[in-house]
């Protein structure tokens, strides 16, 4: 059964191009390790909430925007092996491919795909 990872991050608006470079390299590494598809969404209509919201979840600052990303995998087993390989790949280490945002405010999770139309 298909599996998906989802990510939400607050990225400084001035780092959009740096973020895209980071994401393009990461997508190559993910695909080499079994990922089927990677998506990156640059927020342009992500409202603040009164109780909770994506901006609140990652403590988005005025000079940042929300990025929403997904990685699709053929199965959780492929994802688990792929993640380990991605983390071990030197191209993903901070000295080779630094994150152009505060990784401590990144939220993520893995999801069993229950609908794909």
LUMNUDREN-357916 format. One record per residue (C-alpha): residue number from 1; x, z, y; residue in one letter. Coordinates in steps of 0.5 Angstrom, whole numbers, plus 2048, in hexadecimal, padded with zeros to 3 digits. Example, Ala and Ser with C-alpha at 12.3 -4.5 7.8 and 13.67 -1.06 7.14 Angstrom:
+-----+------+-----+-------+------+
! pos ! east !  up ! north ! code !
+-----+------+-----+-------+------+
!   1 !  819 ! 810 !   7F7 !    A !
!   2 !  81B ! 80E !   7FE !    S !
+-----+------+-----+-------+------+
END
This chain:
+-----+------+-----+-------+------+
! pos ! east !  up ! north ! code !
+-----+------+-----+-------+------+
!   1 !  800 ! 800 !   800 !    X !
!   2 !  802 ! 7FE !   807 !    X !
!   3 !  806 ! 804 !   80B !    X !
!   4 !  807 ! 804 !   813 !    X !
!   5 !  80B ! 808 !   817 !    X !
!   6 !  808 ! 80A !   81F !    X !
!   7 !  80C ! 80C !   825 !    X !
!   8 !  80B ! 80E !   82C !    X !
!   9 !  810 ! 80F !   831 !    X !
!  10 !  811 ! 810 !   838 !    X !
!  11 !  816 ! 80B !   83B !    X !
!  12 !  819 ! 80A !   842 !    X !
!  13 !  816 ! 804 !   845 !    X !
!  14 !  81C ! 802 !   848 !    X !
!  15 !  81F ! 802 !   840 !    X !
!  16 !  81A ! 7FC !   83E !    X !
!  17 !  81F ! 7F7 !   83D !    X !
!  18 !  824 ! 7FC !   839 !    X !
!  19 !  81E ! 7FF !   835 !    X !
!  20 !  81C ! 7F7 !   833 !    X !
!  21 !  824 ! 7F6 !   831 !    X !
!  22 !  824 ! 7FD !   82D !    X !
!  23 !  81D ! 7FB !   82A !    X !
!  24 !  81F ! 7F4 !   828 !    X !
!  25 !  826 ! 7F7 !   824 !    X !
!  26 !  822 ! 7FC !   821 !    X !
!  27 !  81D ! 7F7 !   81E !    X !
!  28 !  822 ! 7F3 !   81B !    X !
!  29 !  825 ! 7F9 !   817 !    X !
!  30 !  81D ! 7FB !   815 !    X !
!  31 !  81C ! 7F4 !   813 !    X !
!  32 !  823 ! 7F4 !   80F !    X !
!  33 !  820 ! 7FA !   80B !    X !
!  34 !  819 ! 7F8 !   809 !    X !
!  35 !  815 ! 7F9 !   810 !    X !
!  36 !  810 ! 7F3 !   810 !    X !
!  37 !  80E ! 7F3 !   817 !    X !
!  38 !  810 ! 7F7 !   81E !    X !
!  39 !  80C ! 7F8 !   824 !    X !
!  40 !  80E ! 7FA !   82B !    X !
!  41 !  808 ! 7FB !   830 !    X !
!  42 !  80A ! 7FD !   837 !    X !
!  43 !  805 ! 801 !   83A !    X !
!  44 !  801 ! 7FE !   840 !    X !
!  45 !  7FA ! 802 !   83F !    X !
!  46 !  7FC ! 809 !   83C !    X !
!  47 !  7F7 ! 80E !   840 !    X !
!  48 !  7F9 ! 815 !   841 !    X !
!  49 !  7F4 ! 81A !   83E !    X !
!  50 !  7F1 ! 820 !   840 !    X !
!  51 !  7F2 ! 824 !   839 !    X !
!  52 !  7F7 ! 81F !   835 !    X !
!  53 !  7FA ! 818 !   836 !    X !
!  54 !  800 ! 814 !   834 !    X !
!  55 !  803 ! 815 !   83B !    X !
!  56 !  802 ! 81D !   83A !    X !
!  57 !  804 ! 81C !   832 !    X !
!  58 !  80B ! 81A !   834 !    X !
!  59 !  80C ! 81D !   83B !    X !
!  60 !  80C ! 816 !   83F !    X !
!  61 !  80F ! 817 !   846 !    X !
!  62 !  80D ! 813 !   84C !    X !
!  63 !  812 ! 80E !   84B !    X !
!  64 !  811 ! 80D !   844 !    X !
!  65 !  80C ! 809 !   840 !    X !
!  66 !  809 ! 80A !   839 !    X !
!  67 !  80C ! 805 !   833 !    X !
!  68 !  808 ! 805 !   82D !    X !
!  69 !  80C ! 802 !   827 !    X !
!  70 !  80A ! 801 !   81F !    X !
!  71 !  80E ! 7FF !   819 !    X !
!  72 !  80A ! 7FC !   813 !    X !
!  73 !  80D ! 7FD !   80C !    X !
!  74 !  80A ! 7FA !   805 !    X !
!  75 !  80A ! 801 !   803 !    X !
!  76 !  80C ! 808 !   804 !    X !
!  77 !  811 ! 808 !   7FF !    X !
!  78 !  815 ! 802 !   802 !    X !
!  79 !  814 ! 806 !   809 !    X !
!  80 !  817 ! 80C !   806 !    X !
!  81 !  81D ! 808 !   804 !    X !
!  82 !  81D ! 803 !   80A !    X !
!  83 !  81D ! 809 !   80F !    X !
!  84 !  823 ! 80C !   80B !    X !
!  85 !  827 ! 806 !   80C !    X !
!  86 !  825 ! 805 !   813 !    X !
!  87 !  828 ! 80C !   815 !    X !
!  88 !  82E ! 80B !   811 !    X !
!  89 !  82F ! 804 !   814 !    X !
!  90 !  835 ! 804 !   81A !    X !
!  91 !  831 ! 800 !   81E !    X !
!  92 !  82C ! 805 !   81F !    X !
!  93 !  831 ! 80B !   821 !    X !
!  94 !  830 ! 80D !   828 !    X !
!  95 !  837 ! 80B !   82A !    X !
!  96 !  835 ! 804 !   828 !    X !
!  97 !  82E ! 803 !   82A !    X !
!  98 !  82C ! 809 !   82E !    X !
!  99 !  825 ! 80A !   830 !    X !
! 100 !  823 ! 809 !   837 !    X !
! 101 !  81E ! 80E !   837 !    X !
! 102 !  81E ! 816 !   835 !    X !
! 103 !  81D ! 816 !   82E !    X !
! 104 !  81B ! 81D !   82E !    X !
! 105 !  815 ! 81B !   831 !    X !
! 106 !  813 ! 816 !   82C !    X !
! 107 !  80E ! 817 !   827 !    X !
! 108 !  80D ! 813 !   820 !    X !
! 109 !  809 ! 813 !   81A !    X !
! 110 !  808 ! 810 !   813 !    X !
! 111 !  802 ! 80D !   811 !    X !
! 112 !  7FE ! 80A !   80B !    X !
! 113 !  7FB ! 804 !   80D !    X !
! 114 !  7F4 ! 804 !   80C !    X !
! 115 !  7F1 ! 7FE !   80F !    X !
! 116 !  7F5 ! 7F8 !   811 !    X !
! 117 !  7F0 ! 7F2 !   813 !    X !
+-----+------+-----+-------+------+
END
